[in-house]
Amino acid sequence: MIHFVLHDAKDTVAVVVTEGVKAGMTLNGWIMDEDKATQVVARQDIPIGHKVALKDMSPGDTVWKYGIDMGKVVAPIQAGEHAHVHNIKTKRW
């Protein structure tokens, strides 16, 4: 079962595409551009449609999604954590 998808291997977050992601689950992911598989262990419950972090990130780091710069980290994020508005912000302001 595929739990999350990402477009580019350099993406640092991916979109959860299944219901019921719970902390401790091993999540299977699909890198669309390369048709490859990847995995991460969920550290938190993550709702469908939200992002899961694929690597550890520190404040100021760039967040990559769909192969593009989609914002910056404002609070530390560990691989497998829920990546959302509480720890990522736009660079526009």
PDB file of N, CA, C and O in Angstrom:
ATOM      1  N   MET A   1       0.833  -1.185   0.000  1.00  0.00           N
ATOM      2  CA  MET A   1       0.000   0.000   0.000  1.00  0.00           C
ATOM      3  C   MET A   1       0.878   1.248   0.000  1.00  0.00           C
ATOM      4  O   MET A   1       1.865   1.315   0.732  1.00  0.00           O
ATOM      5  N   ILE A   2       0.524   2.226  -0.811  1.00  0.00           N
ATOM      6  CA  ILE A   2       1.225   3.507  -0.851  1.00  0.00           C
ATOM      7  C   ILE A   2       0.556   4.456   0.150  1.00  0.00           C
ATOM      8  O   ILE A   2      -0.647   4.701   0.067  1.00  0.00           O
ATOM      9  N   HIS A   3       1.336   4.986   1.090  1.00  0.00           N
ATOM     10  CA  HIS A   3       0.829   5.907   2.106  1.00  0.00           C
ATOM     11  C   HIS A   3       1.077   7.376   1.762  1.00  0.00           C
ATOM     12  O   HIS A   3       0.324   8.256   2.179  1.00  0.00           O
ATOM     13  N   PHE A   4       2.155   7.634   0.986  1.00  0.00           N
ATOM     14  CA  PHE A   4       2.473   9.009   0.622  1.00  0.00           C
ATOM     15  C   PHE A   4       3.101   9.048  -0.760  1.00  0.00           C
ATOM     16  O   PHE A   4       3.653   8.057  -1.237  1.00  0.00           O
ATOM     17  N   VAL A   5       3.007  10.226  -1.402  1.00  0.00           N
ATOM     18  CA  VAL A   5       3.603  10.404  -2.723  1.00  0.00           C
ATOM     19  C   VAL A   5       4.437  11.681  -2.747  1.00  0.00           C
ATOM     20  O   VAL A   5       4.138  12.661  -2.064  1.00  0.00           O
ATOM     21  N   LEU A   6       5.489  11.632  -3.554  1.00  0.00           N
ATOM     22  CA  LEU A   6       6.316  12.804  -3.807  1.00  0.00           C
ATOM     23  C   LEU A   6       6.692  12.767  -5.272  1.00  0.00           C
ATOM     24  O   LEU A   6       6.739  11.698  -5.880  1.00  0.00           O
ATOM     25  N   HIS A   7       6.961  13.926  -5.838  1.00  0.00           N
ATOM     26  CA  HIS A   7       7.281  13.999  -7.261  1.00  0.00           C
ATOM     27  C   HIS A   7       8.760  13.815  -7.534  1.00  0.00           C
ATOM     28  O   HIS A   7       9.128  13.125  -8.486  1.00  0.00           O
ATOM     29  N   ASP A   8       9.598  14.402  -6.739  1.00  0.00           N
ATOM     30  CA  ASP A   8      11.025  14.497  -7.016  1.00  0.00           C
ATOM     31  C   ASP A   8      11.805  13.909  -5.843  1.00  0.00           C
ATOM     32  O   ASP A   8      11.444  14.121  -4.685  1.00  0.00           O
ATOM     33  N   ALA A   9      12.858  13.182  -6.136  1.00  0.00           N
ATOM     34  CA  ALA A   9      13.659  12.561  -5.077  1.00  0.00           C
ATOM     35  C   ALA A   9      14.258  13.590  -4.121  1.00  0.00           C
ATOM     36  O   ALA A   9      14.599  13.241  -2.991  1.00  0.00           O
ATOM     37  N   LYS A  10      14.398  14.859  -4.549  1.00  0.00           N
ATOM     38  CA  LYS A  10      14.952  15.879  -3.646  1.00  0.00           C
ATOM     39  C   LYS A  10      13.893  16.470  -2.706  1.00  0.00           C
ATOM     40  O   LYS A  10      14.231  17.250  -1.816  1.00  0.00           O
ATOM     41  N   ASP A  11      12.614  16.107  -2.892  1.00  0.00           N
ATOM     42  CA  ASP A  11      11.555  16.609  -2.008  1.00  0.00           C
ATOM     43  C   ASP A  11      11.864  16.237  -0.557  1.00  0.00           C
ATOM     44  O   ASP A  11      12.316  15.128  -0.272  1.00  0.00           O
ATOM     45  N   THR A  12      11.617  17.169   0.344  1.00  0.00           N
ATOM     46  CA  THR A  12      11.856  16.915   1.766  1.00  0.00           C
ATOM     47  C   THR A  12      10.567  16.653   2.524  1.00  0.00           C
ATOM     48  O   THR A  12      10.597  16.289   3.699  1.00  0.00           O
ATOM     49  N   VAL A  13       9.426  16.838   1.851  1.00  0.00           N
ATOM     50  CA  VAL A  13       8.119  16.481   2.399  1.00  0.00           C
ATOM     51  C   VAL A  13       7.320  15.781   1.304  1.00  0.00           C
ATOM     52  O   VAL A  13       7.595  15.939   0.114  1.00  0.00           O
ATOM     53  N   ALA A  14       6.329  15.005   1.728  1.00  0.00           N
ATOM     54  CA  ALA A  14       5.470  14.295   0.781  1.00  0.00           C
ATOM     55  C   ALA A  14       4.034  14.330   1.303  1.00  0.00           C
ATOM     56  O   ALA A  14       3.801  14.546   2.492  1.00  0.00           O
ATOM     57  N   VAL A  15       3.093  14.119   0.413  1.00  0.00           N
ATOM     58  CA  VAL A  15       1.667  14.194   0.769  1.00  0.00           C
ATOM     59  C   VAL A  15       1.149  12.809   1.158  1.00  0.00           C
ATOM     60  O   VAL A  15       1.311  11.838   0.419  1.00  0.00           O
ATOM     61  N   VAL A  16       0.527  12.742   2.328  1.00  0.00           N
ATOM     62  CA  VAL A  16      -0.108  11.506   2.791  1.00  0.00           C
ATOM     63  C   VAL A  16      -1.393  11.300   1.993  1.00  0.00           C
ATOM     64  O   VAL A  16      -2.224  12.203   1.902  1.00  0.00           O
ATOM     65  N   VAL A  17      -1.550  10.110   1.418  1.00  0.00           N
ATOM     66  CA  VAL A  17      -2.685   9.844   0.534  1.00  0.00           C
ATOM     67  C   VAL A  17      -3.621   8.751   1.066  1.00  0.00           C
ATOM     68  O   VAL A  17      -4.503   8.287   0.343  1.00  0.00           O
ATOM     69  N   THR A  18      -3.435   8.343   2.310  1.00  0.00           N
ATOM     70  CA  THR A  18      -4.319   7.350   2.911  1.00  0.00           C
ATOM     71  C   THR A  18      -4.790   7.831   4.273  1.00  0.00           C
ATOM     72  O   THR A  18      -4.102   8.597   4.948  1.00  0.00           O
ATOM     73  N   GLU A  19      -5.960   7.375   4.663  1.00  0.00           N
ATOM     74  CA  GLU A  19      -6.499   7.660   6.003  1.00  0.00           C
ATOM     75  C   GLU A  19      -5.792   6.772   7.030  1.00  0.00           C
ATOM     76  O   GLU A  19      -5.281   5.703   6.698  1.00  0.00           O
ATOM     77  N   GLY A  20      -5.773   7.228   8.260  1.00  0.00           N
ATOM     78  CA  GLY A  20      -5.347   6.377   9.362  1.00  0.00           C
ATOM     79  C   GLY A  20      -3.863   6.264   9.601  1.00  0.00           C
ATOM     80  O   GLY A  20      -3.417   5.281  10.193  1.00  0.00           O
ATOM     81  N   VAL A  21      -3.062   7.250   9.157  1.00  0.00           N
ATOM     82  CA  VAL A  21      -1.632   7.200   9.451  1.00  0.00           C
ATOM     83  C   VAL A  21      -1.439   7.521  10.934  1.00  0.00           C
ATOM     84  O   VAL A  21      -1.817   8.590  11.414  1.00  0.00           O
ATOM     85  N   LYS A  22      -0.845   6.569  11.638  1.00  0.00           N
ATOM     86  CA  LYS A  22      -0.628   6.679  13.084  1.00  0.00           C
ATOM     87  C   LYS A  22       0.851   6.623  13.407  1.00  0.00           C
ATOM     88  O   LYS A  22       1.638   6.016  12.680  1.00  0.00           O
ATOM     89  N   ALA A  23       1.220   7.266  14.508  1.00  0.00           N
ATOM     90  CA  ALA A  23       2.607   7.241  14.970  1.00  0.00           C
ATOM     91  C   ALA A  23       3.081   5.800  15.108  1.00  0.00           C
ATOM     92  O   ALA A  23       2.368   4.942  15.627  1.00  0.00           O
ATOM     93  N   GLY A  24       4.303   5.553  14.631  1.00  0.00           N
ATOM     94  CA  GLY A  24       4.897   4.229  14.731  1.00  0.00           C
ATOM     95  C   GLY A  24       4.739   3.373  13.481  1.00  0.00           C
ATOM     96  O   GLY A  24       5.420   2.359  13.330  1.00  0.00           O
ATOM     97  N   MET A  25       3.844   3.778  12.587  1.00  0.00           N
ATOM     98  CA  MET A  25       3.650   3.013  11.346  1.00  0.00           C
ATOM     99  C   MET A  25       4.820   3.230  10.392  1.00  0.00           C
ATOM    100  O   MET A  25       5.349   4.337  10.290  1.00  0.00           O
ATOM    101  N   THR A  26       5.219   2.174   9.698  1.00  0.00           N
ATOM    102  CA  THR A  26       6.160   2.309   8.589  1.00  0.00           C
ATOM    103  C   THR A  26       5.335   2.670   7.365  1.00  0.00           C
ATOM    104  O   THR A  26       4.439   1.929   6.959  1.00  0.00           O
ATOM    105  N   LEU A  27       5.651   3.818   6.785  1.00  0.00           N
ATOM    106  CA  LEU A  27       4.895   4.327   5.637  1.00  0.00           C
ATOM    107  C   LEU A  27       5.650   4.058   4.345  1.00  0.00           C
ATOM    108  O   LEU A  27       6.857   4.284   4.255  1.00  0.00           O
ATOM    109  N   ASN A  28       4.929   3.579   3.359  1.00  0.00           N
ATOM    110  CA  ASN A  28       5.493   3.344   2.035  1.00  0.00           C
ATOM    111  C   ASN A  28       5.177   4.523   1.136  1.00  0.00           C
ATOM    112  O   ASN A  28       4.043   5.000   1.083  1.00  0.00           O
ATOM    113  N   GLY A  29       6.199   4.987   0.429  1.00  0.00           N
ATOM    114  CA  GLY A  29       6.014   6.127  -0.457  1.00  0.00           C
ATOM    115  C   GLY A  29       6.425   5.813  -1.881  1.00  0.00           C
ATOM    116  O   GLY A  29       7.176   4.875  -2.149  1.00  0.00           O
ATOM    117  N   TRP A  30       5.902   6.639  -2.791  1.00  0.00           N
ATOM    118  CA  TRP A  30       6.203   6.491  -4.217  1.00  0.00           C
ATOM    119  C   TRP A  30       6.784   7.798  -4.731  1.00  0.00           C
ATOM    120  O   TRP A  30       6.150   8.849  -4.638  1.00  0.00           O
ATOM    121  N   ILE A  31       8.007   7.726  -5.280  1.00  0.00           N
ATOM    122  CA  ILE A  31       8.639   8.870  -5.930  1.00  0.00           C
ATOM    123  C   ILE A  31       8.189   8.827  -7.381  1.00  0.00           C
ATOM    124  O   ILE A  31       8.683   8.017  -8.165  1.00  0.00           O
ATOM    125  N   MET A  32       7.257   9.695  -7.738  1.00  0.00           N
ATOM    126  CA  MET A  32       6.587   9.624  -9.037  1.00  0.00           C
ATOM    127  C   MET A  32       7.537   9.805 -10.220  1.00  0.00           C
ATOM    128  O   MET A  32       7.483   9.028 -11.174  1.00  0.00           O
ATOM    129  N   ASP A  33       8.406  10.816 -10.174  1.00  0.00           N
ATOM    130  CA  ASP A  33       9.269  11.117 -11.312  1.00  0.00           C
ATOM    131  C   ASP A  33      10.246   9.988 -11.640  1.00  0.00           C
ATOM    132  O   ASP A  33      10.694   9.865 -12.780  1.00  0.00           O
ATOM    133  N   GLU A  34      10.576   9.166 -10.647  1.00  0.00           N
ATOM    134  CA  GLU A  34      11.542   8.087 -10.851  1.00  0.00           C
ATOM    135  C   GLU A  34      10.900   6.714 -10.782  1.00  0.00           C
ATOM    136  O   GLU A  34      11.565   5.707 -11.023  1.00  0.00           O
ATOM    137  N   ASP A  35       9.615   6.660 -10.456  1.00  0.00           N
ATOM    138  CA  ASP A  35       8.890   5.406 -10.258  1.00  0.00           C
ATOM    139  C   ASP A  35       9.661   4.483  -9.315  1.00  0.00           C
ATOM    140  O   ASP A  35       9.907   3.314  -9.612  1.00  0.00           O
ATOM    141  N   LYS A  36      10.032   5.054  -8.164  1.00  0.00           N
ATOM    142  CA  LYS A  36      10.768   4.314  -7.139  1.00  0.00           C
ATOM    143  C   LYS A  36      10.001   4.361  -5.827  1.00  0.00           C
ATOM    144  O   LYS A  36       9.141   5.215  -5.614  1.00  0.00           O
ATOM    145  N   ALA A  37      10.336   3.428  -4.965  1.00  0.00           N
ATOM    146  CA  ALA A  37       9.716   3.358  -3.639  1.00  0.00           C
ATOM    147  C   ALA A  37      10.654   3.943  -2.589  1.00  0.00           C
ATOM    148  O   ALA A  37      11.872   3.966  -2.764  1.00  0.00           O
ATOM    149  N   THR A  38      10.060   4.414  -1.495  1.00  0.00           N
ATOM    150  CA  THR A  38      10.812   4.907  -0.352  1.00  0.00           C
ATOM    151  C   THR A  38       9.971   4.647   0.898  1.00  0.00           C
ATOM    152  O   THR A  38       8.784   4.337   0.791  1.00  0.00           O
ATOM    153  N   GLN A  39      10.570   4.770   2.070  1.00  0.00           N
ATOM    154  CA  GLN A  39       9.842   4.548   3.321  1.00  0.00           C
ATOM    155  C   GLN A  39      10.269   5.565   4.364  1.00  0.00           C
ATOM    156  O   GLN A  39      11.365   6.122   4.308  1.00  0.00           O
ATOM    157  N   VAL A  40       9.372   5.791   5.322  1.00  0.00           N
ATOM    158  CA  VAL A  40       9.670   6.589   6.504  1.00  0.00           C
ATOM    159  C   VAL A  40       8.754   6.072   7.619  1.00  0.00           C
ATOM    160  O   VAL A  40       7.644   5.611   7.350  1.00  0.00           O
ATOM    161  N   VAL A  41       9.216   6.150   8.851  1.00  0.00           N
ATOM    162  CA  VAL A  41       8.395   5.763  10.002  1.00  0.00           C
ATOM    163  C   VAL A  41       7.702   7.016  10.532  1.00  0.00           C
ATOM    164  O   VAL A  41       8.363   8.010  10.835  1.00  0.00           O
ATOM    165  N   ALA A  42       6.380   6.973  10.644  1.00  0.00           N
ATOM    166  CA  ALA A  42       5.615   8.112  11.156  1.00  0.00           C
ATOM    167  C   ALA A  42       5.923   8.311  12.639  1.00  0.00           C
ATOM    168  O   ALA A  42       5.857   7.368  13.426  1.00  0.00           O
ATOM    169  N   ARG A  43       6.255   9.526  13.005  1.00  0.00           N
ATOM    170  CA  ARG A  43       6.504   9.864  14.415  1.00  0.00           C
ATOM    171  C   ARG A  43       5.255  10.433  15.075  1.00  0.00           C
ATOM    172  O   ARG A  43       5.168  10.519  16.299  1.00  0.00           O
ATOM    173  N   GLN A  44       4.280  10.825  14.236  1.00  0.00           N
ATOM    174  CA  GLN A  44       3.027  11.407  14.726  1.00  0.00           C
ATOM    175  C   GLN A  44       1.897  10.917  13.835  1.00  0.00           C
ATOM    176  O   GLN A  44       2.130  10.441  12.723  1.00  0.00           O
ATOM    177  N   ASP A  45       0.674  11.035  14.330  1.00  0.00           N
ATOM    178  CA  ASP A  45      -0.484  10.811  13.473  1.00  0.00           C
ATOM    179  C   ASP A  45      -0.497  11.923  12.425  1.00  0.00           C
ATOM    180  O   ASP A  45      -0.227  13.081  12.744  1.00  0.00           O
ATOM    181  N   ILE A  46      -0.810  11.576  11.181  1.00  0.00           N
ATOM    182  CA  ILE A  46      -0.818  12.571  10.107  1.00  0.00           C
ATOM    183  C   ILE A  46      -2.098  12.399   9.295  1.00  0.00           C
ATOM    184  O   ILE A  46      -2.351  11.317   8.765  1.00  0.00           O
ATOM    185  N   PRO A  47      -2.906  13.452   9.191  1.00  0.00           N
ATOM    186  CA  PRO A  47      -4.158  13.360   8.432  1.00  0.00           C
ATOM    187  C   PRO A  47      -3.914  13.227   6.928  1.00  0.00           C
ATOM    188  O   PRO A  47      -2.897  13.691   6.412  1.00  0.00           O
ATOM    189  N   ILE A  48      -4.840  12.599   6.246  1.00  0.00           N
ATOM    190  CA  ILE A  48      -4.776  12.495   4.793  1.00  0.00           C
ATOM    191  C   ILE A  48      -4.728  13.906   4.192  1.00  0.00           C
ATOM    192  O   ILE A  48      -5.418  14.812   4.660  1.00  0.00           O
ATOM    193  N   GLY A  49      -3.912  14.077   3.159  1.00  0.00           N
ATOM    194  CA  GLY A  49      -3.769  15.371   2.495  1.00  0.00           C
ATOM    195  C   GLY A  49      -2.725  16.280   3.124  1.00  0.00           C
ATOM    196  O   GLY A  49      -2.385  17.316   2.553  1.00  0.00           O
ATOM    197  N   HIS A  50      -2.211  15.907   4.297  1.00  0.00           N
ATOM    198  CA  HIS A  50      -1.180  16.697   4.953  1.00  0.00           C
ATOM    199  C   HIS A  50       0.192  16.131   4.596  1.00  0.00           C
ATOM    200  O   HIS A  50       0.294  15.073   3.975  1.00  0.00           O
ATOM    201  N   LYS A  51       1.241  16.840   4.994  1.00  0.00           N
ATOM    202  CA  LYS A  51       2.601  16.464   4.627  1.00  0.00           C
ATOM    203  C   LYS A  51       3.297  15.686   5.740  1.00  0.00           C
ATOM    204  O   LYS A  51       3.081  15.923   6.929  1.00  0.00           O
ATOM    205  N   VAL A  52       4.138  14.750   5.310  1.00  0.00           N
ATOM    206  CA  VAL A  52       5.044  14.044   6.208  1.00  0.00           C
ATOM    207  C   VAL A  52       6.463  14.464   5.832  1.00  0.00           C
ATOM    208  O   VAL A  52       6.809  14.538   4.653  1.00  0.00           O
ATOM    209  N   ALA A  53       7.279  14.738   6.852  1.00  0.00           N
ATOM    210  CA  ALA A  53       8.684  15.088   6.609  1.00  0.00           C
ATOM    211  C   ALA A  53       9.465  13.832   6.243  1.00  0.00           C
ATOM    212  O   ALA A  53       9.281  12.777   6.850  1.00  0.00           O
ATOM    213  N   LEU A  54      10.328  13.952   5.258  1.00  0.00           N
ATOM    214  CA  LEU A  54      11.122  12.818   4.798  1.00  0.00           C
ATOM    215  C   LEU A  54      12.548  12.847   5.328  1.00  0.00           C
ATOM    216  O   LEU A  54      13.280  11.865   5.199  1.00  0.00           O
ATOM    217  N   LYS A  55      12.946  13.963   5.920  1.00  0.00           N
ATOM    218  CA  LYS A  55      14.281  14.086   6.507  1.00  0.00           C
ATOM    219  C   LYS A  55      14.209  15.065   7.663  1.00  0.00           C
ATOM    220  O   LYS A  55      13.252  15.832   7.772  1.00  0.00           O
ATOM    221  N   ASP A  56      15.203  15.043   8.518  1.00  0.00           N
ATOM    222  CA  ASP A  56      15.296  16.019   9.601  1.00  0.00           C
ATOM    223  C   ASP A  56      15.591  17.382   8.995  1.00  0.00           C
ATOM    224  O   ASP A  56      16.409  17.505   8.083  1.00  0.00           O
ATOM    225  N   MET A  57      14.915  18.407   9.514  1.00  0.00           N
ATOM    226  CA  MET A  57      15.120  19.771   9.027  1.00  0.00           C
ATOM    227  C   MET A  57      15.193  20.735  10.208  1.00  0.00           C
ATOM    228  O   MET A  57      14.575  20.513  11.250  1.00  0.00           O
ATOM    229  N   SER A  58      15.953  21.796  10.027  1.00  0.00           N
ATOM    230  CA  SER A  58      16.156  22.812  11.063  1.00  0.00           C
ATOM    231  C   SER A  58      15.553  24.138  10.621  1.00  0.00           C
ATOM    232  O   SER A  58      15.359  24.365   9.427  1.00  0.00           O
ATOM    233  N   PRO A  59      15.251  25.024  11.587  1.00  0.00           N
ATOM    234  CA  PRO A  59      14.734  26.347  11.217  1.00  0.00           C
ATOM    235  C   PRO A  59      15.640  27.029  10.194  1.00  0.00           C
ATOM    236  O   PRO A  59      16.864  27.045  10.330  1.00  0.00           O
ATOM    237  N   GLY A  60      15.001  27.592   9.165  1.00  0.00           N
ATOM    238  CA  GLY A  60      15.717  28.255   8.088  1.00  0.00           C
ATOM    239  C   GLY A  60      15.926  27.376   6.869  1.00  0.00           C
ATOM    240  O   GLY A  60      16.177  27.886   5.777  1.00  0.00           O
ATOM    241  N   ASP A  61      15.826  26.049   7.035  1.00  0.00           N
ATOM    242  CA  ASP A  61      15.981  25.146   5.890  1.00  0.00           C
ATOM    243  C   ASP A  61      14.852  25.361   4.889  1.00  0.00           C
ATOM    244  O   ASP A  61      13.738  25.728   5.262  1.00  0.00           O
ATOM    245  N   THR A  62      15.151  25.128   3.620  1.00  0.00           N
ATOM    246  CA  THR A  62      14.148  25.178   2.566  1.00  0.00           C
ATOM    247  C   THR A  62      13.373  23.867   2.542  1.00  0.00           C
ATOM    248  O   THR A  62      13.952  22.790   2.681  1.00  0.00           O
ATOM    249  N   VAL A  63      12.067  23.966   2.366  1.00  0.00           N
ATOM    250  CA  VAL A  63      11.197  22.792   2.239  1.00  0.00           C
ATOM    251  C   VAL A  63      10.919  22.592   0.751  1.00  0.00           C
ATOM    252  O   VAL A  63      10.481  23.515   0.066  1.00  0.00           O
ATOM    253  N   TRP A  64      11.175  21.385   0.258  1.00  0.00           N
ATOM    254  CA  TRP A  64      10.964  21.041  -1.146  1.00  0.00           C
ATOM    255  C   TRP A  64       9.765  20.124  -1.279  1.00  0.00           C
ATOM    256  O   TRP A  64       9.672  19.096  -0.608  1.00  0.00           O
ATOM    257  N   LYS A  65       8.836  20.515  -2.164  1.00  0.00           N
ATOM    258  CA  LYS A  65       7.635  19.717  -2.457  1.00  0.00           C
ATOM    259  C   LYS A  65       7.345  19.882  -3.939  1.00  0.00           C
ATOM    260  O   LYS A  65       7.411  20.993  -4.465  1.00  0.00           O
ATOM    261  N   TYR A  66       7.023  18.783  -4.616  1.00  0.00           N
ATOM    262  CA  TYR A  66       6.776  18.790  -6.064  1.00  0.00           C
ATOM    263  C   TYR A  66       7.997  19.295  -6.832  1.00  0.00           C
ATOM    264  O   TYR A  66       7.861  19.810  -7.942  1.00  0.00           O
ATOM    265  N   GLY A  67       9.194  19.150  -6.243  1.00  0.00           N
ATOM    266  CA  GLY A  67      10.416  19.594  -6.902  1.00  0.00           C
ATOM    267  C   GLY A  67      10.655  21.087  -6.851  1.00  0.00           C
ATOM    268  O   GLY A  67      11.565  21.588  -7.511  1.00  0.00           O
ATOM    269  N   ILE A  68       9.842  21.820  -6.067  1.00  0.00           N
ATOM    270  CA  ILE A  68      10.022  23.270  -5.973  1.00  0.00           C
ATOM    271  C   ILE A  68      10.134  23.716  -4.513  1.00  0.00           C
ATOM    272  O   ILE A  68       9.698  23.018  -3.598  1.00  0.00           O
ATOM    273  N   ASP A  69      10.718  24.873  -4.322  1.00  0.00           N
ATOM    274  CA  ASP A  69      10.843  25.509  -3.007  1.00  0.00           C
ATOM    275  C   ASP A  69       9.458  25.974  -2.579  1.00  0.00           C
ATOM    276  O   ASP A  69       8.880  26.865  -3.201  1.00  0.00           O
ATOM    277  N   MET A  70       8.921  25.368  -1.508  1.00  0.00           N
ATOM    278  CA  MET A  70       7.566  25.734  -1.078  1.00  0.00           C
ATOM    279  C   MET A  70       7.529  26.441   0.272  1.00  0.00           C
ATOM    280  O   MET A  70       6.450  26.717   0.797  1.00  0.00           O
ATOM    281  N   GLY A  71       8.696  26.735   0.839  1.00  0.00           N
ATOM    282  CA  GLY A  71       8.685  27.459   2.100  1.00  0.00           C
ATOM    283  C   GLY A  71       9.935  27.199   2.911  1.00  0.00           C
ATOM    284  O   GLY A  71      10.912  26.621   2.436  1.00  0.00           O
ATOM    285  N   LYS A  72       9.865  27.656   4.179  1.00  0.00           N
ATOM    286  CA  LYS A  72      11.005  27.480   5.074  1.00  0.00           C
ATOM    287  C   LYS A  72      10.546  26.880   6.392  1.00  0.00           C
ATOM    288  O   LYS A  72       9.408  27.065   6.823  1.00  0.00           O
ATOM    289  N   VAL A  73      11.443  26.171   7.006  1.00  0.00           N
ATOM    290  CA  VAL A  73      11.198  25.553   8.308  1.00  0.00           C
ATOM    291  C   VAL A  73      11.296  26.637   9.382  1.00  0.00           C
ATOM    292  O   VAL A  73      12.241  27.426   9.382  1.00  0.00           O
ATOM    293  N   VAL A  74      10.316  26.680  10.304  1.00  0.00           N
ATOM    294  CA  VAL A  74      10.343  27.658  11.394  1.00  0.00           C
ATOM    295  C   VAL A  74      10.448  26.996  12.774  1.00  0.00           C
ATOM    296  O   VAL A  74      10.618  27.684  13.781  1.00  0.00           O
ATOM    297  N   ALA A  75      10.350  25.683  12.820  1.00  0.00           N
ATOM    298  CA  ALA A  75      10.548  24.911  14.050  1.00  0.00           C
ATOM    299  C   ALA A  75      11.172  23.582  13.640  1.00  0.00           C
ATOM    300  O   ALA A  75      10.871  23.074  12.560  1.00  0.00           O
ATOM    301  N   PRO A  76      12.031  23.013  14.473  1.00  0.00           N
ATOM    302  CA  PRO A  76      12.687  21.760  14.083  1.00  0.00           C
ATOM    303  C   PRO A  76      11.664  20.682  13.687  1.00  0.00           C
ATOM    304  O   PRO A  76      10.603  20.554  14.299  1.00  0.00           O
ATOM    305  N   ILE A  77      12.010  19.925  12.661  1.00  0.00           N
ATOM    306  CA  ILE A  77      11.155  18.839  12.167  1.00  0.00           C
ATOM    307  C   ILE A  77      12.024  17.598  12.017  1.00  0.00           C
ATOM    308  O   ILE A  77      13.114  17.664  11.447  1.00  0.00           O
ATOM    309  N   GLN A  78      11.546  16.473  12.525  1.00  0.00           N
ATOM    310  CA  GLN A  78      12.244  15.208  12.343  1.00  0.00           C
ATOM    311  C   GLN A  78      11.564  14.405  11.248  1.00  0.00           C
ATOM    312  O   GLN A  78      10.361  14.535  11.023  1.00  0.00           O
ATOM    313  N   ALA A  79      12.339  13.578  10.575  1.00  0.00           N
ATOM    314  CA  ALA A  79      11.774  12.684   9.564  1.00  0.00           C
ATOM    315  C   ALA A  79      10.624  11.895  10.189  1.00  0.00           C
ATOM    316  O   ALA A  79      10.756  11.345  11.282  1.00  0.00           O
ATOM    317  N   GLY A  80       9.502  11.848   9.484  1.00  0.00           N
ATOM    318  CA  GLY A  80       8.327  11.127   9.966  1.00  0.00           C
ATOM    319  C   GLY A  80       7.321  11.980  10.708  1.00  0.00           C
ATOM    320  O   GLY A  80       6.239  11.505  11.053  1.00  0.00           O
ATOM    321  N   GLU A  81       7.663  13.243  10.962  1.00  0.00           N
ATOM    322  CA  GLU A  81       6.733  14.130  11.665  1.00  0.00           C
ATOM    323  C   GLU A  81       5.768  14.802  10.699  1.00  0.00           C
ATOM    324  O   GLU A  81       6.011  14.882   9.495  1.00  0.00           O
ATOM    325  N   HIS A  82       4.676  15.276  11.259  1.00  0.00           N
ATOM    326  CA  HIS A  82       3.670  16.048  10.537  1.00  0.00           C
ATOM    327  C   HIS A  82       4.292  17.399  10.177  1.00  0.00           C
ATOM    328  O   HIS A  82       4.726  18.138  11.061  1.00  0.00           O
ATOM    329  N   ALA A  83       4.336  17.714   8.913  1.00  0.00           N
ATOM    330  CA  ALA A  83       4.890  18.985   8.433  1.00  0.00           C
ATOM    331  C   ALA A  83       3.717  19.832   7.957  1.00  0.00           C
ATOM    332  O   ALA A  83       3.051  19.496   6.978  1.00  0.00           O
ATOM    333  N   HIS A  84       3.470  20.943   8.667  1.00  0.00           N
ATOM    334  CA  HIS A  84       2.291  21.761   8.375  1.00  0.00           C
ATOM    335  C   HIS A  84       2.562  23.199   8.824  1.00  0.00           C
ATOM    336  O   HIS A  84       3.719  23.573   9.020  1.00  0.00           O
ATOM    337  N   VAL A  85       1.528  23.995   8.987  1.00  0.00           N
ATOM    338  CA  VAL A  85       1.678  25.422   9.288  1.00  0.00           C
ATOM    339  C   VAL A  85       2.333  25.703  10.639  1.00  0.00           C
ATOM    340  O   VAL A  85       2.785  26.824  10.874  1.00  0.00           O
ATOM    341  N   HIS A  86       2.395  24.733  11.516  1.00  0.00           N
ATOM    342  CA  HIS A  86       3.038  24.942  12.823  1.00  0.00           C
ATOM    343  C   HIS A  86       4.558  24.874  12.746  1.00  0.00           C
ATOM    344  O   HIS A  86       5.243  25.312  13.670  1.00  0.00           O
ATOM    345  N   ASN A  87       5.095  24.327  11.647  1.00  0.00           N
ATOM    346  CA  ASN A  87       6.553  24.236  11.539  1.00  0.00           C
ATOM    347  C   ASN A  87       7.104  24.637  10.164  1.00  0.00           C
ATOM    348  O   ASN A  87       8.310  24.563   9.930  1.00  0.00           O
ATOM    349  N   ILE A  88       6.211  25.064   9.254  1.00  0.00           N
ATOM    350  CA  ILE A  88       6.615  25.539   7.923  1.00  0.00           C
ATOM    351  C   ILE A  88       5.855  26.815   7.609  1.00  0.00           C
ATOM    352  O   ILE A  88       4.659  26.913   7.884  1.00  0.00           O
ATOM    353  N   LYS A  89       6.538  27.782   7.038  1.00  0.00           N
ATOM    354  CA  LYS A  89       5.906  29.037   6.604  1.00  0.00           C
ATOM    355  C   LYS A  89       6.381  29.381   5.200  1.00  0.00           C
ATOM    356  O   LYS A  89       7.431  28.918   4.753  1.00  0.00           O
ATOM    357  N   THR A  90       5.601  30.192   4.520  1.00  0.00           N
ATOM    358  CA  THR A  90       5.982  30.680   3.197  1.00  0.00           C
ATOM    359  C   THR A  90       7.168  31.625   3.320  1.00  0.00           C
ATOM    360  O   THR A  90       7.393  32.208   4.381  1.00  0.00           O
ATOM    361  N   LYS A  91       7.922  31.776   2.244  1.00  0.00           N
ATOM    362  CA  LYS A  91       9.014  32.748   2.207  1.00  0.00           C
ATOM    363  C   LYS A  91       8.533  34.087   1.664  1.00  0.00           C
ATOM    364  O   LYS A  91       9.320  35.026   1.549  1.00  0.00           O
ATOM    365  N   ARG A  92       7.263  34.182   1.332  1.00  0.00           N
ATOM    366  CA  ARG A  92       6.737  35.419   0.735  1.00  0.00           C
ATOM    367  C   ARG A  92       6.680  36.561   1.723  1.00  0.00           C
ATOM    368  O   ARG A  92       6.787  37.719   1.319  1.00  0.00           O
ATOM    369  N   TRP A  93       6.518  36.281   2.993  1.00  0.00           N
ATOM    370  CA  TRP A  93       6.494  37.342   4.004  1.00  0.00           C
ATOM    371  C   TRP A  93       6.971  36.826   5.323  1.00  0.00           C
ATOM    372  O   TRP A  93       7.021  37.576   6.298  1.00  0.00           O
TER     373      TRP A  93
END
